[in-house]
Amino acid sequence: MLYHAYQLHTDWLGPLQSAAQWGADWLNHGLLTPVKTPGSKRLAAAWEVFSRLRLTHQRPSFGIDSVRIGEREVPVREIAVHRRPFCTLQRFVRDDIGEAPDSERPKVLIVAPLSGHFATLLNDTARTMLADHDVYITDWHNAREVPLAAGRFGLEEYVEHLIGFIEWIGPGTHLVAVCQPCVPTLAAVALMAQHDHPAQPRSMTLMAGPIDCRVNPTKVNELATQRPIEWFERNLISRVPWRYPGAMRRVYPGFLQLTAFMSMNLDRHRQAFRDLYHHLRNGEHEPAAATKRFYDEYFAVNDLPAEFYLETVVQVFQQYRLAKGELTVRGERVEPAAIRRTALFTVEGERDDICSIGQTVAAHDLCSGIRPYMKSHHVQLGVGHYGVFSGRRWQQQIYPRVREMIHDCH
C-alpha cells in the first residue's frame, strides 16, 4: 500500500509541478513576457523551486561527452558491453584510443552502489579516472523495471555479478568500489582468491564502505540495529504497482531511501533550496545551475530488490558477518585472508556521517594475507561521504593516490 500511496501522490502533484515549470519558463523566456519586475522574478523563482521538488525514477545520463587530456578535449562514448537483467556493464570509450585493448591504460571497474540512486551519481568519479584508465562501471537497473521472471536478486547474486563482470573484462582488472559495494567487492575478490581464479584483480580500492559497522557507529548504523529485520520487512518493503514491467516484485522503494538520507541533513537541504530561490530571483545563473544539476541527480531514485536490501541490513549492518568471518556465498565461507595477489587501498572521509572513520580501514586486518607493502590507507581531511568520490578534493587529493596505487600495480 505504501508504494501505491506514493504513486497516487506523485500522479496528483506531477501535473501541478509541470505547470509551475511551464510558468517559470514563460516568465523567464516567453516571447510575450511582461516587463520584468521584482514580483515576476520572485514568482518565476518560486515556481521553478516548486517544480523541482519531485523525484524521478528514470536513469539520468552520465553526461560524460568528453574528457580533457592535456590541452585538448577528447570525445567520449558510453557503450553497454554486457547486459544482465539487474545490471549493465558500461564502458566509457575515448575516441582518440577506440575500443581496442590498450596495454598502457589500466582497466578499471568502478563498482557503483545499489542504494537508492543510479550509478550516474558517480559521474565525477568516472570522468576523473578516464584521463588515465580504461573505465567500466556497474550500471544497476531500477528493480521496478525488472520483470518477476528474472528471478531474485540478493547479496549472493550481487557478488556473483561482480565476479562475472571481472571475468568478462579479463585479467589485470583493477576495482574501485564506492560505499555499499565495498562488502560484496571484498567478498568477490576473496572468493576468486580462494579458487585461484586466473582473473583475480590486480588492485582493489575500497572507498567509504561499511566493512565493519561496529567501529564508530553512525546514525545509519544505529537505525539499522534498533529494530529486528521483521520490522524492516513489514514496514519498508512494498510491491511494484501494475503499471511497471516489474509489477508485483517486492522492493525497497528508492523514495524511502532518499527520505532517510535527507532526514539526516534536512536543514542543509532546506537551505540549498532557499539559496536556489535567491539565485534564481537574482539572476545568478552559475550557482543556480550547479544546485539544479546536483538535485536532478540526487532526486533520481531507483528501487532495490527486497532480497538484496534485507540481506544487506541483516548481514552487513546487524550481524557484521564479513567482519566476523561468518559471511557465506552459496554455502562457501568468504575468507579475505586468502587474498594475496590483489593490492588493497582504502579511503575514508574525515567528516563522513554515513560511513565513519575506521569502518573501511578494517579491511586491512581482514586481508592479512596481503603483504604490508601492497596495502595503504588514506583519510581525506575536510570531506563528508560524497566528497570522497566527487568534487575538488576527490579530483586533486584523493584521485592522485588512487591513480598512483593502480599504476604501481599495473
Secondary structure, 3 states (H helix, E strand, C coil): CHHHHHHHHHHHHHHHHHHHHHHHHHHHHCCCCCCCCHHHHHHHHHHHHHHHCCCECCCCCCCCCEEEECCEEEEEEEEEEEEECCEEEEEEEECCCCCCCCCCCCEEEEECCCCCECHHHHHHHHHHHHCCCEEEEEEECCHHHCCHHHCCCCHHHHHHHHHHHHHHHCCCEEEEEECCCHHHHHHHHHHHHHCCCCCCCCEEEEECCCCCCCCCCCHHHHHHHCCCHHHHHHHHCEECCCCCCCCCCEEECHHHHHHHHHHHCHHHHHHHHHHHHHHHHCCCHHHHHHHHHHHHHHCEECCEEHHHHHHHHHHHHHCCCCCCCCCEECCEECCHHHCCCCEEEEEEECCCCCCCCCCCCCHHHHCCCCCHHHEEEEEECCCCCHHHCCCHHHHHHHHHHHHHHHHHHC
